[in-house]
Amino acid sequence: MRALLFLLAVFAAVAASAADLLEPEQAFRFSAREAHGAAEVRFAIADGYYLYRDRLRFEATGNVQLGKPELPAAIPHKDEFFGDMPIYRNELTIRVPLRGDGAYELKVVSQGCADAGVCYVPMESHARLVAAGAATSEPTLSLYASDTDIARLLQGNFALVLGGFLVLGLLLAFTPCMLPMIPILSGIIAGEGSRLTKSRALALSLIYVLSMALTYALAGIGAAYAGSLIATYLQNVWVLGAFALIFVLLAASMFGLYELGLPGFVHQRLYASQEQLRGGRIASVAAMGVFSAVIVSPCVSAPLAGTLLQISRTGDVVLGGAALFALATGMGLPLIVVGVSEGALLPKAGPWMVVVRKLFGVLLLGVALWIVSPVIPALLEALAWAALASGAGAYLLRHGRLGKLAGAVALLVGALLIVVALMGERAAQTATAWVRVSSTAELDQKLRSAGRPAMLDFYADWCVSCKEMEKFTLADARVRKALGNVLLLQADVTAANAADRELLKRFSLFGPPGIIFFDAAGREIPGLRVIGNQPPERFLKTLAAATRD
């Protein structure tokens, strides 16, 4: 019966007045490439056409064995001839894992239709590829793994994946992206004053970290489907300024300029028992955890990028979301230790508590400055940090011998920051000589005419890891020497416009930082992507592999 229906569909296609229909090779443009232990198959599907998910077949001849294709989530579709048949539109990318090495021929069978009601006969597409023997090696659990390696790790045992991502999160906790979290949580703990106990500090820390982890996971799932991180749309002067103002107001409360509290009758209800946390306090701490996950630390790491890549390919929200939650929980574990330590060590009352609260007020001002730093000039940022350090130093000079020592150090730091700010122009002259690209067409043109290896760097003004990579790794003399014969391309995606999103989507990236290497023919070198910051020693090894003849 199905065969009869299929024949009817074919006859209908022939009989229809379809002079304007595209040839199948034009309606479903096929391409394939080797992608580090897999064949990556792409279909560019013309508007008004679609491919059936369940009609895709993959075969290979040669010394390779294909694994299970990683099909992305499809669109539900009720077909006139075949019933419920999920479909793909616009663009389709499929990763087919493989084992083996040497040259092989990949055969892909597909079938699609036009919205006009005409279905094509099954189409065979062929590609000659070469599988590298190194591609069969197992991916390793590392902060320096590529996003594709991390995506492959997510195909393993569920419990081992979660444990591995918890460890990766713990390692990420000691990166600069997590630094602003410490004064935020410290301010929350210090704000408890005489109510503070170890158990209360633990409860507040857990609420903050778990709300941050849940937001991180949900935002990641949303990014996997939207194609870009939510944080990229929030990095503008108005949004960042509003959130910075929140931390300025919190700091002002720490300085005693006003008392941050609820009306008396509400306060008595919420804090009737000092040993318990009530709804209002839980909500405020949880909200700060949400802000921290989305605004304060919009950093992209290899584990995050790889997980988003796997979710977008397979639609496995449960595994991807659980991995992201485990990753964020690992990042928050040191924060819990900090919170509990403060609960045990901070004074509950007395003159020292006043000094401690004001110290955390200075730290919260630092968080506010950190938030707006991507949207203010570098000179103004450096002067603002100098003013903050000098102000803290002047205050500490009035508080005993230890305070005077700390104040003198802070004033010295402020003076050094002013010197650094004034020398900023000289430092800019030695910055990396990037060739900017702003579209996929411009990138292709640069790669075609390069005639040498190329490196494409994805950058944004709000990307902390990008600036860290530029300042400490790319400025290293050894790295500069190794980059001497490499074309240095940079895509500045700060604006997050349509062209920026298209560039990121082409390489299955969800945001900066990301570095892609190309050979002299303009083809991406598989397995060498750099996601997040790499120290000079590690990056030199990556460069050696990318520039090897």
C-alpha positions as CSV (number, residue, x, y, z in Angstrom):
1,M,0.0,0.0,0.0
2,R,2.8,2.4,0.9
3,A,4.6,1.6,-2.4
4,L,1.4,2.4,-4.3
5,L,1.0,5.7,-2.5
6,F,4.7,6.5,-3.3
7,L,4.2,5.8,-7.0
8,L,1.1,8.0,-7.0
9,A,3.2,10.8,-5.4
10,V,5.9,10.4,-8.2
11,F,3.2,10.4,-10.9
12,A,1.7,13.5,-9.3
13,A,5.1,15.2,-9.4
14,V,5.5,14.4,-13.1
15,A,2.0,15.5,-14.0
16,A,2.0,18.7,-12.0
17,S,2.5,22.0,-13.7
18,A,5.8,22.5,-12.0
19,A,7.9,24.4,-14.5
20,D,9.3,26.6,-11.7
21,L,10.3,23.7,-9.4
22,L,14.0,23.4,-8.7
23,E,16.1,20.4,-9.6
24,P,16.6,18.2,-6.5
25,E,20.3,19.1,-6.4
26,Q,19.4,22.8,-6.2
27,A,16.5,22.4,-3.8
28,F,18.6,20.3,-1.4
29,R,22.2,21.4,-1.8
30,F,24.4,18.7,-0.3
31,S,27.9,19.0,1.1
32,A,30.1,16.9,3.4
33,R,33.4,17.3,5.2
34,E,35.6,15.4,7.7
35,A,35.0,16.8,11.2
36,H,37.4,15.2,13.7
37,G,36.2,11.6,14.1
38,A,33.0,12.1,12.1
39,A,31.6,13.0,8.7
40,E,29.6,16.3,8.9
41,V,26.8,16.3,6.3
42,R,25.0,19.5,5.4
43,F,21.9,20.2,3.4
44,A,21.0,23.8,2.4
45,I,17.3,23.5,1.8
46,A,15.6,26.1,-0.4
47,D,12.6,28.1,0.8
48,G,9.4,26.3,0.1
49,Y,11.0,22.8,0.3
50,Y,11.6,20.3,3.1
51,L,13.4,17.0,3.7
52,Y,12.0,13.9,5.5
53,R,14.0,13.0,8.6
54,D,13.1,9.3,8.4
55,R,14.2,9.0,4.7
56,L,17.8,9.8,5.4
57,R,20.3,6.9,5.0
58,F,24.1,6.8,5.3
59,E,26.6,4.3,3.9
60,A,30.4,4.3,3.6
61,T,32.8,2.3,1.5
62,G,36.4,1.9,2.6
63,N,38.2,1.2,5.8
64,V,35.7,3.0,8.0
65,Q,32.6,2.1,10.1
66,L,29.8,4.6,10.6
67,G,28.1,5.1,13.9
68,K,24.6,6.3,14.7
69,P,23.9,9.6,13.0
70,E,23.3,12.6,15.3
71,L,20.1,14.0,13.9
72,P,18.9,17.4,15.2
73,A,15.3,17.9,16.4
74,A,12.9,17.9,13.5
75,I,9.7,19.8,12.8
76,P,6.4,17.8,13.2
77,H,4.6,17.3,9.9
78,K,1.4,15.6,8.8
79,D,2.1,14.2,5.3
80,E,-0.6,13.6,2.8
81,F,0.9,10.4,1.7
82,F,3.0,9.0,4.6
83,G,1.2,10.3,7.7
84,D,3.3,11.7,10.5
85,M,6.7,12.4,9.0
86,P,9.1,14.8,10.9
87,I,10.8,17.2,8.4
88,Y,13.7,19.7,8.2
89,R,13.6,23.1,6.6
90,N,16.2,25.8,5.7
91,E,19.4,24.2,6.9
92,L,20.3,20.7,8.2
93,T,23.6,19.6,9.7
94,I,24.2,16.0,10.7
95,R,27.2,14.5,12.4
96,V,27.9,10.9,11.6
97,P,30.5,9.4,13.9
98,L,33.0,7.0,12.3
99,R,35.9,4.7,13.2
100,G,38.8,3.9,10.9
101,D,41.2,5.8,8.7
102,G,42.1,6.5,5.1
103,A,40.0,7.5,2.1
104,Y,36.4,6.5,1.9
105,E,33.2,7.4,-0.1
106,L,30.2,8.5,1.8
107,K,26.8,7.9,0.3
108,V,23.7,9.8,1.6
109,V,20.2,9.0,0.5
110,S,17.6,11.6,1.1
111,Q,14.1,12.5,0.0
112,G,12.2,15.7,0.1
113,C,9.2,17.6,-1.2
114,A,8.0,21.1,-2.3
115,D,5.3,22.9,-0.4
116,A,3.5,23.0,-3.8
117,G,2.6,19.4,-3.2
118,V,5.3,17.7,-5.3
119,C,7.6,15.1,-3.9
120,Y,10.9,14.1,-5.4
121,V,12.2,10.6,-5.8
122,P,15.0,9.6,-3.3
123,M,18.2,11.4,-4.1
124,E,21.7,9.9,-3.7
125,S,24.6,12.2,-2.8
126,H,28.2,11.2,-2.7
127,A,31.4,12.7,-1.2
128,R,35.0,11.5,-1.1
129,L,36.5,12.1,2.3
130,V,39.6,11.1,4.2
131,A,39.4,10.0,7.8
132,A,42.6,10.6,9.9
133,G,43.7,7.8,12.2
134,A,44.0,10.3,15.1
135,A,40.2,11.0,14.8
136,T,39.5,7.6,16.3
137,S,41.0,8.5,19.6
138,E,38.7,9.0,22.6
139,P,37.9,12.5,23.7
140,T,39.5,13.6,27.0
141,L,37.8,15.4,29.9
142,S,39.7,18.7,29.9
143,L,39.0,22.4,30.1
144,Y,41.2,22.7,27.0
145,A,39.2,20.1,24.9
146,S,37.4,21.4,21.8
147,D,33.7,21.9,21.8
148,T,33.3,18.9,19.5
149,D,35.2,16.7,21.9
150,I,33.0,17.8,24.8
151,A,29.9,17.1,22.7
152,R,31.3,13.5,22.1
153,L,31.8,13.1,25.9
154,L,28.1,13.7,26.4
155,Q,27.3,10.4,24.5
156,G,28.7,8.4,27.5
157,N,27.3,7.1,30.7
158,F,24.8,9.5,32.3
159,A,26.2,9.3,35.8
160,L,29.8,9.6,34.6
161,V,28.9,12.6,32.4
162,L,27.4,14.4,35.4
163,G,30.4,13.6,37.6
164,G,32.8,14.8,34.9
165,F,31.0,18.1,34.4
166,L,30.9,18.7,38.2
167,V,34.7,18.4,38.2
168,L,35.0,20.7,35.2
169,G,32.8,23.2,36.9
170,L,35.1,23.1,40.0
171,L,38.1,23.8,37.8
172,L,36.2,26.7,36.1
173,A,35.4,28.2,39.6
174,F,39.0,29.5,39.7
175,T,38.8,31.5,36.5
176,P,38.4,35.3,36.3
177,C,34.8,34.9,35.2
178,M,33.8,33.7,38.7
179,L,35.6,36.5,40.6
180,P,32.6,38.9,40.9
181,M,30.5,36.1,42.5
182,I,32.6,36.2,45.7
183,P,31.9,39.8,46.8
184,I,28.2,39.4,45.8
185,L,27.8,36.3,48.1
186,S,30.0,37.9,50.7
187,G,27.8,41.0,50.7
188,I,24.7,38.8,51.2
189,I,26.3,37.0,54.1
190,A,27.7,40.2,55.8
191,G,24.3,41.8,55.4
192,E,22.8,39.4,57.9
193,G,24.5,41.2,60.7
194,S,23.6,39.8,64.2
195,R,21.3,37.1,62.6
196,L,24.3,35.4,61.0
197,T,25.1,31.8,62.0
198,K,26.9,29.0,60.3
199,S,23.7,27.2,59.4
200,R,22.1,30.4,58.1
201,A,25.3,31.2,56.0
202,L,25.1,27.7,54.5
203,A,21.4,28.1,53.7
204,L,22.0,31.5,52.0
205,S,25.0,30.1,50.0
206,L,23.0,27.1,48.8
207,I,20.1,29.2,47.7
208,Y,22.4,31.5,45.8
209,V,24.5,28.7,44.1
210,L,21.5,26.5,43.3
211,S,19.5,29.4,41.8
212,M,22.6,30.4,39.8
213,A,23.0,26.8,38.6
214,L,19.4,26.4,37.6
215,T,19.4,29.7,35.7
216,Y,22.7,28.6,34.0
217,A,21.1,25.4,32.8
218,L,17.8,26.9,31.6
219,A,19.7,29.8,29.8
220,G,22.0,27.2,28.2
221,I,19.0,25.2,26.9
222,G,17.4,28.3,25.5
223,A,20.7,29.3,23.9
224,A,21.0,25.9,22.2
225,Y,17.7,26.4,20.5
226,A,18.0,30.2,19.9
227,G,21.6,29.8,18.5
228,S,23.2,32.4,20.7
229,L,23.6,33.1,24.4
230,I,21.0,35.2,26.1
231,A,23.7,37.3,27.7
232,T,24.8,38.6,24.3
233,Y,21.5,40.5,24.0
234,L,21.9,42.0,27.5
235,Q,25.3,43.5,27.0
236,N,24.3,47.1,26.3
237,V,24.7,50.3,28.3
238,W,21.1,50.5,29.5
239,V,20.8,46.9,30.8
240,L,24.3,46.8,32.3
241,G,23.8,50.3,33.8
242,A,20.6,49.2,35.5
243,F,22.2,46.1,37.0
244,A,25.2,48.1,38.1
245,L,22.9,50.6,39.8
246,I,21.5,47.7,41.9
247,F,24.9,46.9,43.2
248,V,25.7,50.6,43.9
249,L,22.5,50.8,46.0
250,L,23.5,47.6,47.8
251,A,26.9,49.1,48.5
252,A,25.3,52.3,49.8
253,S,23.4,50.2,52.3
254,M,26.6,48.6,53.4
255,F,28.1,52.1,53.9
256,G,25.1,53.0,56.2
257,L,23.7,55.7,53.9
258,Y,20.3,54.0,54.3
259,E,18.9,50.8,55.9
260,L,17.9,48.2,53.3
261,G,14.9,46.6,54.8
262,L,11.2,45.9,54.7
263,P,8.4,47.8,56.5
264,G,8.3,47.0,60.2
265,F,5.2,44.8,60.3
266,V,6.5,42.7,57.3
267,H,10.0,42.5,58.8
268,Q,8.6,41.1,62.1
269,R,6.7,38.4,60.2
270,L,9.6,37.4,58.0
271,Y,12.2,37.3,60.7
272,A,10.2,36.2,63.7
273,S,12.7,33.3,64.0
274,Q,16.3,34.3,63.4
275,E,17.3,30.7,62.7
276,Q,14.9,30.3,59.7
277,L,14.9,31.7,56.3
278,R,11.5,33.0,55.1
279,G,10.1,33.6,51.7
280,G,11.2,37.2,51.2
281,R,14.8,36.6,52.0
282,I,14.9,33.4,49.9
283,A,13.5,35.2,46.9
284,S,15.9,38.1,47.1
285,V,19.0,35.8,47.4
286,A,17.7,33.6,44.6
287,A,17.1,36.7,42.4
288,M,20.8,37.7,43.0
289,G,21.8,34.2,41.9
290,V,19.8,34.6,38.7
291,F,21.4,38.0,38.0
292,S,24.8,36.6,38.6
293,A,24.3,33.7,36.1
294,V,23.0,35.9,33.3
295,I,24.6,39.3,33.7
296,V,27.8,39.1,35.9
297,S,29.5,36.2,34.2
298,P,28.6,35.8,30.5
299,C,31.7,33.7,29.8
300,V,31.8,30.8,27.3
301,S,33.9,27.8,28.1
302,A,34.6,24.6,26.2
303,P,32.2,22.5,28.4
304,L,29.4,25.1,27.9
305,A,30.0,25.4,24.2
306,G,30.2,21.6,23.7
307,T,27.0,21.0,25.7
308,L,25.1,23.6,23.7
309,L,26.4,22.0,20.5
310,Q,25.2,18.6,21.6
311,I,21.7,19.9,22.6
312,S,21.3,21.7,19.3
313,R,22.3,18.5,17.4
314,T,20.3,15.9,19.2
315,G,17.6,17.8,21.1
316,D,18.5,15.9,24.3
317,V,17.4,18.6,26.7
318,V,17.5,16.3,29.8
319,L,21.1,15.2,29.5
320,G,22.3,18.6,28.3
321,G,20.4,20.5,31.0
322,A,21.6,18.1,33.7
323,A,25.2,18.5,32.5
324,L,24.9,22.3,32.6
325,F,23.4,22.2,36.1
326,A,26.3,19.9,37.3
327,L,28.8,22.3,35.6
328,A,27.3,25.4,37.4
329,T,27.0,23.5,40.7
330,G,30.7,22.7,40.5
331,M,31.5,26.3,39.8
332,G,29.5,27.3,42.9
333,L,31.0,24.8,45.4
334,P,33.9,27.1,46.4
335,L,31.3,29.9,46.9
336,I,29.5,27.7,49.4
337,V,32.8,27.2,51.2
338,V,33.4,31.0,51.2
339,G,29.8,31.6,52.5
340,V,30.1,29.1,55.4
341,S,33.6,30.3,56.3
342,E,32.2,33.8,56.6
343,G,29.4,32.6,58.8
344,A,31.9,31.1,61.2
345,L,34.5,33.9,61.1
346,L,32.7,37.2,60.7
347,P,32.0,39.2,63.8
348,K,28.3,39.3,64.7
349,A,28.4,42.8,66.2
350,G,30.7,45.5,67.4
351,P,33.0,48.1,65.7
352,W,34.7,45.5,63.5
353,M,31.4,44.6,61.9
354,V,31.0,48.2,60.7
355,V,34.4,48.0,59.1
356,V,33.6,44.6,57.5
357,R,30.3,45.9,56.1
358,K,32.0,48.9,54.5
359,L,34.7,46.6,53.1
360,F,32.0,44.5,51.4
361,G,30.4,47.8,50.2
362,V,33.7,48.6,48.4
363,L,33.6,45.1,46.8
364,L,30.1,45.6,45.7
365,L,31.1,48.9,44.0
366,G,33.8,46.8,42.3
367,V,31.2,44.4,41.0
368,A,29.2,47.4,39.7
369,L,32.2,48.7,37.9
370,W,33.0,45.2,36.5
371,I,29.5,45.0,35.1
372,V,29.7,48.3,33.1
373,S,33.4,47.9,32.1
374,P,32.5,46.4,28.6
375,V,30.6,49.6,27.7
376,I,32.9,52.3,29.0
377,P,36.2,53.5,27.5
378,A,39.3,51.7,28.8
379,L,40.8,54.9,30.2
380,L,37.7,55.7,32.1
381,E,37.5,52.1,33.5
382,A,41.2,52.3,34.7
383,L,40.6,55.6,36.4
384,A,37.4,54.4,38.0
385,W,39.3,51.4,39.5
386,A,42.0,53.8,40.7
387,A,39.4,56.0,42.4
388,L,37.8,53.0,44.1
389,A,41.2,51.7,45.4
390,S,42.2,55.2,46.6
391,G,38.9,55.8,48.3
392,A,39.1,52.5,50.1
393,G,42.7,53.3,51.1
394,A,41.8,56.7,52.5
395,Y,39.1,55.1,54.6
396,L,41.3,52.3,56.0
397,L,44.0,54.8,57.0
398,R,41.8,55.8,59.9
399,H,41.4,52.4,61.4
400,G,44.4,51.2,63.6
401,R,47.8,49.9,62.6
402,L,46.5,47.1,60.4
403,G,44.0,49.4,58.7
404,K,46.8,51.9,58.0
405,L,48.9,49.2,56.4
406,A,46.0,48.0,54.2
407,G,45.1,51.6,53.4
408,A,48.7,52.4,52.2
409,V,48.6,49.3,50.0
410,A,45.3,50.4,48.5
411,L,46.6,53.9,47.8
412,L,49.7,52.5,46.1
413,V,47.4,50.3,44.0
414,G,45.3,53.3,43.1
415,A,48.4,55.2,42.0
416,L,49.7,52.3,39.9
417,L,46.3,52.0,38.2
418,I,46.5,55.7,37.2
419,V,50.0,55.1,35.7
420,V,48.6,52.1,33.8
421,A,45.7,54.1,32.5
422,L,48.0,56.8,31.2
423,M,50.2,54.3,29.5
424,G,47.2,52.7,27.8
425,E,47.8,54.3,24.4
426,R,51.4,52.9,24.3
427,A,50.1,49.4,25.1
428,A,47.5,49.7,22.3
429,Q,50.3,50.2,19.8
430,T,51.6,46.7,20.5
431,A,48.3,45.0,20.3
432,T,47.7,42.1,17.9
433,A,47.4,43.2,14.3
434,W,44.0,41.7,13.5
435,V,42.4,41.7,10.1
436,R,38.7,42.3,10.8
437,V,36.0,40.3,9.1
438,S,32.3,41.2,9.5
439,S,30.5,38.6,7.3
440,T,30.8,35.1,6.0
441,A,31.4,36.4,2.5
442,E,34.3,38.6,3.7
443,L,35.7,35.6,5.6
444,D,35.6,33.4,2.6
445,Q,37.3,36.0,0.5
446,K,40.1,36.4,3.0
447,L,40.6,32.7,3.3
448,R,40.7,32.1,-0.5
449,S,43.4,34.8,-1.0
450,A,45.5,33.9,2.1
451,G,47.8,31.3,0.7
452,R,48.9,30.4,4.3
453,P,47.4,29.1,7.5
454,A,44.8,31.4,9.1
455,M,43.4,31.9,12.6
456,L,39.9,33.3,13.1
457,D,39.3,34.8,16.6
458,F,35.7,35.5,17.8
459,Y,35.8,38.5,20.1
460,A,33.4,40.8,22.0
461,D,34.0,43.8,24.2
462,W,32.0,42.2,27.1
463,C,33.9,38.9,26.8
464,V,36.2,38.5,29.8
465,S,38.0,35.4,28.5
466,C,38.7,37.2,25.2
467,K,40.5,40.0,26.9
468,E,42.4,37.6,29.2
469,M,43.5,35.7,26.1
470,E,44.6,38.9,24.3
471,K,46.4,40.3,27.3
472,F,48.3,37.2,28.6
473,T,48.5,34.6,25.8
474,L,48.5,36.4,22.5
475,A,50.8,39.1,23.9
476,D,53.4,36.5,24.8
477,A,56.6,36.9,22.8
478,R,56.8,33.2,22.0
479,V,53.2,33.1,20.8
480,R,53.7,36.3,18.6
481,K,56.7,34.6,17.0
482,A,54.8,31.4,16.3
483,L,52.0,33.5,14.7
484,G,54.4,35.2,12.3
485,N,53.3,33.3,9.2
486,V,49.6,33.0,10.2
487,L,46.9,35.3,8.8
488,L,45.2,36.7,11.9
489,L,41.4,37.3,11.3
490,Q,39.0,38.6,13.9
491,A,35.2,38.7,14.0
492,D,34.0,41.3,16.5
493,V,30.6,40.1,17.5
494,T,30.0,42.7,20.2
495,A,26.9,44.1,18.4
496,A,25.3,40.7,18.1
497,N,23.7,41.7,14.8
498,A,22.5,39.4,12.0
499,A,25.9,39.2,10.3
500,D,27.5,38.3,13.7
501,R,25.0,35.6,14.4
502,E,25.5,34.2,10.9
503,L,29.3,34.0,11.4
504,L,28.8,32.2,14.8
505,K,26.2,29.8,13.4
506,R,28.5,28.8,10.5
507,F,30.9,27.3,13.1
508,S,28.2,26.1,15.5
509,L,29.4,28.6,18.1
510,F,27.0,30.3,20.6
511,G,29.3,33.2,21.5
512,P,32.9,34.3,22.1
513,P,35.6,33.4,22.8
514,G,36.3,30.9,20.1
515,I,39.4,30.5,17.8
516,I,39.2,28.5,14.6
517,F,42.3,27.4,12.6
518,F,42.4,27.0,8.8
519,D,44.9,25.4,6.5
520,A,46.5,27.2,3.5
521,A,43.6,26.0,1.3
522,G,41.1,27.8,3.6
523,R,39.7,24.5,5.2
524,E,39.1,24.3,8.9
525,I,41.6,22.1,10.7
526,P,39.5,19.7,12.7
527,G,40.1,19.1,16.4
528,L,42.0,22.3,17.1
529,R,39.3,24.7,18.2
530,V,40.1,26.9,21.2
531,I,37.1,27.6,23.4
532,G,37.8,29.8,26.4
533,N,41.2,31.0,27.6
534,Q,44.4,28.9,27.1
535,P,47.7,29.8,28.8
536,P,50.7,30.4,26.4
537,E,52.3,27.0,26.9
538,R,49.1,25.2,26.0
539,F,48.3,27.6,23.1
540,L,51.8,27.1,21.6
541,K,51.1,23.3,21.3
542,T,47.8,24.1,19.5
543,L,49.7,26.5,17.2
544,A,52.3,23.9,16.4
545,A,49.6,21.4,15.3
546,A,47.9,24.1,13.2
547,T,51.0,25.2,11.4
548,R,52.5,21.8,10.9
549,D,53.1,21.1,7.2
